[in-house]
Amino acid sequence: LSASKGFSKMNQTIGGGSSGLVGAYATLAANVFAATAAFQVLKEAAAFENLISGLEAVGAAAGRNLTFASEKLVEVSGFALSTERAMRSMALGVSSGFSTEQMEKLTTVARGASLALGRDMGDAMDRLTRGAAKLEPEILDELGIMVRLDDATERYATTIGKSVGQLSQFERRQAFLNAILEQGDKKFGQIAESIDTNPYDRLAASLANLQKVVVSAFNKVLGPMISLLADNMGALAAVVVLFGSTIVRTMIPALNNMSQGMANNAQRGADLAKVQAQNLDIR
């Protein structure tokens, strides 16, 4: 994006007095950038639909409605989490052995931390979920939650009558999560209950949800076509040629300007040469 802005500024600055090559390249870059951005948006929307299907399948196998539980996370966050963010956090948490109740408590801690520290709610939720799932205290340090794995596992082992070495990976993760929730509740629990979330965060989450709804509707129409292109090399080649020819037709005026500019420069050079020759004859 920064490169595109820089080139746009250069085109505006020197485009009028230079050849059409700058304009031609700007046209090419703009078309490629637009196509790439559209592809990425459609791809992310399709991935979100797959995420919903995956959550439904996992929830059905476990006897839980994980899509409904994800909506509960959105509510607990004060609607500062988008549906996609909530579902991704739920998917990671459930795959790491966390219960839906624990995920709701983790969301409460994330809400309080985001309000107290002025951080984005989605980022706070992502850090807490990843940190707890991966047993990485470093991810949590930026949220002011200083939990050490050794201390957490030792205390947890004592409560269940085991040594630290006897703890399974699931138990170690539970020990770490419990310590996070305990410390997070002490530091941020009251803040999460007494302060409303940032209205701009809620607006951003609503806009993200709206985008997914609109783009998913487009994907329902484009999906079969994309599947055809993915499975048919001939059809894909035809579309690429069509796209390329469209860009070339768009660039033709700029290329014509380049040719005209070169012709004008050549004419000015010839006129200058005539003037110089006349000056030599006078002398």
Stockholm file with secondary structure:
# STOCKHOLM 1.0

chainA/1-283         LSASKGFSKMNQTIGGGSSGLVGAYATLAANVFAATAAFQVLKEAAAFENLISGLEAVGAAAGRNLTFASEKLVEVSGFALSTERAMRSMALGVSSGFSTEQMEKLTTVARGASLALGRDMGDAMDRLTRGAAKLEPEILDELGIMVRLDDATERYATTIGKSVGQLSQFERRQAFLNAILEQGDKKFGQIAESIDTNPYDRLAASLANLQKVVVSAFNKVLGPMISLLADNMGALAAVVVLFGSTIVRTMIPALNNMSQGMANNAQRGADLAKVQAQNLDIR
#=GR chainA/1-283 SS CHHHHHHHHHHHHHTTTSCTHHHHHHHHHHHHHHHHHHHHHHHHHHHHHHHHHHHHHHHHHHTCCHHHHHHHHHHHTTSCSCHHHHHHHHHHHHHTTCCHHHHHHHHHHHHHHHHHHTCCHHHHHHHHHHHHHHTCHHHHHTTTCCCCHHHHHHHHHHHTTCCGGGCCHHHHHHHHHHHHHHHHHHHHHHHHHHSCCCHHHHHHHHHHHHHHHHHHHHHHHHHHHHHHHHHCHHHHHHHHHHHHHHHHHHHHHHHHHHHHHHHHHHHHHHHHHHHHHHHHHHC
#=GC SS_cons         CHHHHHHHHHHHHHTTTSCTHHHHHHHHHHHHHHHHHHHHHHHHHHHHHHHHHHHHHHHHHHTCCHHHHHHHHHHHTTSCSCHHHHHHHHHHHHHTTCCHHHHHHHHHHHHHHHHHHTCCHHHHHHHHHHHHHHTCHHHHHTTTCCCCHHHHHHHHHHHTTCCGGGCCHHHHHHHHHHHHHHHHHHHHHHHHHHSCCCHHHHHHHHHHHHHHHHHHHHHHHHHHHHHHHHHCHHHHHHHHHHHHHHHHHHHHHHHHHHHHHHHHHHHHHHHHHHHHHHHHHHC
//
